[in-house]
Amino acid sequence: MALPHGSLFLGFDSSTQSLKATVLDSNLNIVKSEQIHFDSDLPHYKTKDGVYRDPSDNGRIVSPTLLWVEALELVLQRLVKSGLDFGKVAAVSGSGQQHGSVYWKKGGSGILSSLDSKKPLVDQLGDAFSIKESPVWMDSSTTAQCREIEKAVGSALELSQITGSRAYERFTGPQIRKIYQTQPEAYNNTERISLVSSFMASLLVGAYASIDHTDGAGMNLMDINQRVWSKKVLEVTAPGLEEKLGKLAPAHAVAGNIASYFVERYNFNKNCLVVQWSGDNPNSLAGLTLSVPGDLAISLGTSDTVFGIASDPKPGLEGHVFPNPVDTQGYMVMLCYKNGSLTREDVRNRCAEKSWEIFNKYLEQTPALNGGKMGFYYKDHEILPPLPVGFHRYVLPNFTGNDVEGLNEQEVKEFDPPSEVRAVIEGQFLSMRAHSERFGMPSPPKRIIATGGASANGSILNSLASIFGCDVYTVQQPDSASLGGALRAAHGWLCSQKGSFVPIADLYEGKLEKSALSCKLSVKAGDQELVSKYALLMKQRMEIENRLVKDLGRC
């Protein structure tokens, strides 16, 4: 089945720091893209990196819910100015930062269904939420709730086997439990709890949209095998929760037609479909057309993630398993690091005069393996490994990469700037390689597809290829999540037309190379001898990491 000639498909990515929009034509080529940066384009919210860090509550990190509402209106206005004819948009979908949650107050659905197209959304939704600030994925204030849920279910492993992950601070279940415990009135006054993804879809359909199976797996609340809410976990999280969450839906399903608000205000066609939104990592998986089990995707954004696909995953105490958003039978497996681009930028600002050019020069002029210098850089509480804020630097004197026998690392206070730059990059990638191997991901991968902002940096990709020992590919658009949203809009439209699920490959069959989805080889696999030397350094690094977790870890 072909997409109708002349039709357009609109995808959004509501991420931590920005809202991006990508428009695809019926040949899956990008015809428009726009981006709203929260800090600079909506400065009256006074966010930094799109969030508020609460100094009075250890690890509490939130975003103002109305910021996302206003950003949606602003990006649509920019698309109007760019000349986009919304009347040609056949379907809309999108991605939301995973785990973040929105709390609609009793009566919220009435406000949502009676929006006045003559007024901005932000002026009408100010009183629609029982909690004005949404907990986001960077939040790490719910350690106590995580342990309570794991204990009540039986164990961390048992929770992982039901929901795909052990309890993590950023996951929505522990966040909901904390709100129920600390703000019971607000919890009782909550009519519906949305994820960022289903929240944005709700705005577009003018009614509560379902949480989809894939993003729902990032909550510690859904049975990933049955793809329904787990009554056992709901009961130990908070009372009356199932009613507040609503029903789940497959990611390819239609949430509804676009609301009359957008038809009247922006001239959308009233038959434009809103396809279920999903999480940002699942949308990246779709946008990268990841479909071969030996491939790995690495997203280098605010958070760094490593993900691949699997047909029979085995959830454990590390990493995450989600249903695949574009394959009703398959799964995606993922590792997530909180200290991604903001930590790289911190080192750039301290050591490279705030310049990527100088940062890259330092990275290129220092030798691979960094003379045995290793760093652990945690600007924020880390997820993997579960370590608090802190910086730890070690040197393996006389390390040549041939042997670590008899070499004892020494902790040091600081490195010279070029060594610091290499230490942060090598440290992040060695950790990814070690944990992905431990999680059972392919080693070495057939190839890595890199996405996210830092995937445009050739010097960083060189290190990635050297450490993993495989070719590194990139896509035309570093933001694969909004591209994935647009692709999933087209896929959902196709499924809706057929009346049943259609494999997503049918959508781009025969046109992958000529579309925005094509990958290009950016860096060839590293020298295999060097890959083996990195394996020794990685082994040493993991021994140090295990000690740090034992001494300082939050679990």
N, C-alpha and C positions, 0 to 999 in steps of 0.2 A: 504493500500500500504506500502510495506517495503522499507527501504533504501537498495541500492545494497551492498551485502557483500563485505567487503574489502575497501569500499569507506570511505573517510575522509571529515570532514566539519570544516572549519577554521573560527573562530570568533575573532574579534579584539575589543578592547575598547580603544579609543583615549580619555583619560580623562585629567584632569587638570595637573596632576603631572607625568603621565606615559602613556606608550602604552603597553597594555597587549595583548597576543595572547593565545587562547585556541583551541585545536584541539580535536574534538569528532570523535569516530568511528561510525560504522553503528548501534551499540547497545547503542549509546549515552553515552559512557564512555570516560573520558578524557584520551587521550594518550600522549599529549604533552602540555606544557604551557611555555611561556617565557614572560619576562617583561623588558621594558626599562624605567629606571627612568630618567626623563629629566635633572634634576639638576646634577646628578652624572655621567650619561652615556654620556651626551652631554654638558659638562661644558663650551664649547666655546661660548654657547649662553648666559651664565651668568644669567640664570633665577633663581629666588628663588621661590620654590613651583610651578615651571612650568610657572611662569608669571613675567611680569615687572609691578611694581607699580609706576605710574608716580607722583612724588612729586609736579610737577608744575601744574597738572590738577586734581582738587579734585575728587577722586573716580575713575580716569581712570586706568583700569587694562587690560593689553593686553598680548598676547603671540606672539613670532616671528613665522610667518606662516611656514617658511622653517624648523623650529624645528620639526614640525609634519611630514614633507616630509622625513627628514633624519631619524627620528625615525622609520618610516615604513621600510625603507631599512635595518636598523640595526636589527630590530626584525626578518625580513626574513632571514638575514645572520645567526642569532643565531639559528633559526629553522633548517637551512641547517646543521649547526654544530652539532645539536642534533640528526641528522640522519633522519629528516622528508623527506619522498618522496612526493614532491609536485605534482607529476604525479597522485597520488591517490586522490587528493583533488577534489571533485565533485562540491563544491560550497563554496563561501566565503561571509561573511557579517560582520557587525560590528556595533559598537555604538560609538557615538561621544559625548563629553560634550555638553549639550544642549545650545542653544542660540548663541554660538560663530560663527563668520562669517568671510568668506574669500572673497576677492575682486580680481577677475581675470581681468587683463587688456585687452583692445582690442587687439586681436591677440593671446590671451591665449589659445584658443581652437586649434589653429594651432600648438603651441608648444606642447600641450598635446597629439595631435594625431601623432606626429612625433618623439617620444622619441627614442633615440639610446640606445639599450640594452648594449652596451659596456661601457657606462658612467653612473655614479651614478645619480639618480633623482635630487639630490640637486644641481648638477652642471648645470643642464639643465633648472631648473625652477626658477632660481634666478631673471629672468626678466619677470616673468609671472604675477606679481601682481601689481595692481594700488596702493595698500596699503600694506606695508610689515609687519605690526603688526596687528594681528587680535584682535578685542575687544572680551572679553570672559565673561562668566556668572558672574564673580566676580565684573565686572565694575558697578559703580553706578553713573556715571557722566552725566546721561541723564535725570535728573528729569524734567528739563524745557521742553524737547521734549515729555516726557510722558504726562505732563499736556496739552501741545498743541494738541496732538493727541486726548486725551480724550475729550477736549473741542470741537474740530472740528467734532468729530463723534456724539456728543450730551451729553455724560456723561461717567464717568468711568464704570457705570453699563451697559450702552448700548454697550460699547466696549467689555465688558466681555461676554455679551450675544451673540455677533457676533463671537468673537475669542476665547472664553473660559477663558480669563483672562483680568483683567483691565490692563492698561499700567504699565509695570515694567521696571525699569532701565536696567536690564540685557537682556530684550527681544530684538530680532533682529530689529524689526521695529523702535523703538526709536533710536537704535544705527545707523541704516542706515540714519535716519533723521538728526542725529547730523553730520554724515560725509557729507551729502549733504549740510548742512548749513555751516560747518566750513572748508571743503575741496572740494569745488564744482568742481575744475579741476579733482581731483582724482575720484570723483563720475561720472563725465561725461566720463572719460576715462575707466570706468568699463564696461566690456562686460557681466559678469555673477557674481552674488552673490551666494555663496554656504554657507550652514551651515557646521560645522566641519564634520558632518556625510556624507553629500553629496559630500564634498570636498575629503574625503578619498576614497569614492566610485569612484569619478571621476579619481583619480590617478590610480585606479585598472582597470578601463575600457578604459582609454586613451581617454576619451571624457567627456563632462559635464553630470553628473548624476543628475537626478531629486531630488528635496527635497521630502521626503515622507510625507504623511498626518499627521503622529504622531509628528515628529519633527517640521514639518511646523506649528503645533499649538502652538509652543513655540516662535512665532515671533510677535504676535499681528497683524497678517496680513491675516490669513486664516479664512474663514467662517467654523466653526467646524461642522455645520449641513450639509452643501452642500459639504464640503471638496474641495472647490475651493478658489482661492484668492478672498478676498473681495474687489471689485472695490472701494467701499466707503472708506475703510481704506487705500488702496494703494494710492488713490488720495490725501489724507491729509498727507501722510507720505513723499513722494518724487516723483518728476515727472519721467515718463518713467520707473517706477519700475517693472511693470509686465514683460516687455521684459527681464530685467536683472535677474529676478528670474526663468524664464523658467516654464515648466509645473510641476504640482505635480504628485505623483505616490503613489499607495498603498504600505505599508511597505513590503508586501510579494512578490511584483513584482520583476522581473529580470531587473537589470540596463543594463546588457549586458554580453558578454563573456569577460574573462580576457584579458587584452591588450597583444599584441605580446611581448612587453618589458619584461613582467614577464614570458612568455612562454620561451623566448630565454635566459633570465638571470637566472631564477630559476627552469626551467623545469616543469612549470605548464602544465597541459593538456590544449590544445587550446580550448577544449569544457567546461572547468571549468566556471561555472556561477558566476557572481557577483550579489548577491541579494541586493536590496536597503538597505543601512545602515539606522539607526534611532538614536534617542537620547539615552543617557546612562540610564536614568530612565525607559523609555519604554523597553529597552533591559533587564534591571533587572527584570521588570514585567514578561517578557517572560522566563528568566532564572530561576525565582522562581516558574514557572508554576502557577502563581496566577490566580485562576479561580472561586473562591467562594466569593460572595459579602461580607460575614462576616469577611473575612480575611483581615488583614492589613500587608503591608510590610514596614519595616523601614530600610532605608539604612544609615549606619553610616560611611560616607566618608568625603572627603574635605568639601562637603556640606552634611547636613543631610536632608533626604527627607522621607516623610510619604506618602504612596500611596496605593490605592485600586482600585477595579473595580466597574463600575456602568452602568446600562442600560439606565437610564434617568436622567442624572445629571443636576443640576441647577446652572450654573455659577453665582458667586456673586462677592463681592468686595475683597474676600480673597481666596487664593488657585487657582488651575488651573484645567482645564478640557482639556484632549487630546483624540483623537481617540485611541482606543486600538490597538496596533501594530499587534496583532495576532487574532483579532476578528473584522471582517469588519463592524459589527453592533454596537459593544460595545464601551465603553469609559473607560479611566482611570482618576482617580481624584488624585490630588497631592498637598501637602504642601512642601515648600522648605525653608530651613534655611541656610544662608551663613556661620554662625559660627558653624562649625562642628568639624572635627578632629584637625584643626589647633588651635582652641580655647582650646580644651581639652589638646593638647600638650603644649600650652602656660602655662596653670595652672600646668601641670606636671613639666615643666621646672622650674617654679618659686617656687613651693611648695613641690615637691617630688624628688628633686635632679636628675631631668631628667630621672627618673626610673619608668617604668610602675609597677614594683613590689612594690615599695614604694607607688605609687599612689593607687594601688589596696588594699594595707594593710590599708591605711588611710580610703578608702571608706568602707572597711569591719568593721573597729573598731569604726566608728562614727555611732550613732543611726539613724535609719530611721526618717525622718522629720527634722533631723539636729538641734533639739532643737529650731525650729522656725527661723533658719537662712536661708535667701533666697538671691540668687545672680542673677544678669543679666550681662552676659559677652559678650561684643561685640568688638572683636578684629578688625573686619571689619564692615562697614555699614551693618546692618541687613536688611533682606527682610521682615521677619515676626517675630515681628512687625517692621514697618519701622522706625528704630532708628539708630542714628549715632554711631560712635565708642565711647565706654565708658564702664565703669564698675560701677555697682550700687549694694550696699549691704544693706540688711535690716535685722533687728531682730524683731521677734514677742515675746516679753518677756512672759515667763510662758505658752507658747503654748504647749498643751498636745495632741492636735488633736481631742479634744472632743467639743470644742466651740471656736469661734473667737469673740464672743460678748464682747465688752469692751476692747479688745486687740488692742492697737495702735502700728503699727510698728515704729521702730526707725531706721533712716539711720545711718550706721557706715562706717568708713574708710576702715577697713580690718577685716578679719577673721583669726583665727589660721590656719596653713596649712591643717590639716585633715578636718576642717569644710569647707575650700575653695574648696577642692577636691569634697566633697559631694555636696556642693552648685552648682558647675558647672554641675554635672551630673543630680542632681534632677531638677535644673532649666531648662535644655534642655528638659528633658522628661515631666515635668509638662507643659511646653509650648506646646509640641507636643500633649499631651492629651487634653489640653484646646482648642487648635485651631482645632484639628481634630473633637472634639465633636461639636464645633461651626459650622464647615463646613458640618456637617451631616454624618460624617463617623461613622461606627458602634461603639457603646459604651456600655459595653466593647466589644472589638473585640472577635470573636470566638478564634482566635489565632493571634500571631504576627510572621511573618517570618523576622528574622533579617539578614541583609547582610552588605557588606562593611567591611573595615579593623577592626573597633572596635567590630564587631559582634563575633570576636574570643576571646573577653575579658569577661570571666564569671562573674567577679565582676560587670561590667557595665550592663550585661544582667540581673543580679539579681535585680538591681534597676529598670530596664525597666519592669520586670514582677510585681514588687511590686506596681509600680505607675499605670500601666494600668490594673492590676488585671486579666491577662490572661496568658496562656502558651506561652512561647517563643521558637520558632523553629529556627534552623540554617541549612544552606546547606553546603555540603562538601567543596565547594569553596567559600570563602568570596567574591570573585569578580564575582558577578552574571551577570555583564554587558557583559563581554567577553564570558562567558558561554551562555548568551542569544543570543549574536551575532552568535555563532556557531550553536545553536539550530535553530535560524531563517534562517541560511544558509540552513540547512537541510529542514526546512519547506518550504522555497522558492523553493528549488529544487523539492520537492514533488508537490507543486502547479503547477510548470512549466511542470512537467511530465504529470499531469492530465489535464492541460490546463484550470484549474479554481481553485478557492480558496478551500482549504481543511482545515477543523478545525484542529488546532494544536494538539489537544488531540489525533487525529489519529496517530500522530507521535510517542507518547510515551505510547500508550495504551498497558497495560500488561507488560511494562518494566520499569515503573517509579521507583519502589523500588530498582531495580537492576542497575539503571543508576546513572550518576553524578547529576541527578536532584532531587534525594531523599532528603527529609528533616528529621532531627532528633530532638526530643524534647530535648532542652538544659536546660530550667528552668521551673519548674511548676509555675502555677498562684500564685501570692502573697496572703497573708492572707487578707480576704475580709474586716475585721475590719480596717486593715491598709489602704486598698484601699479607704475606706470612709474618713479616716483621711486625706489622701492625697487630696481628693476632696475639703476639707475645706481649706487646704493650697493653693491649686490651685486657688480657688475662691479669696482668699486674694491676691495671686500673680497677678491675672488678673486685679484686681482693681488698683494695683500699676502700672502694665504695661500700662493700659489705661491712667493713669495720666502722665506717662513718654511720651507716644505718643502725648498726648495733649500739653505737655510742650516742647518736643524736636523733635517730629516726622517730617519726611521729606515730608509727604503727605499733 
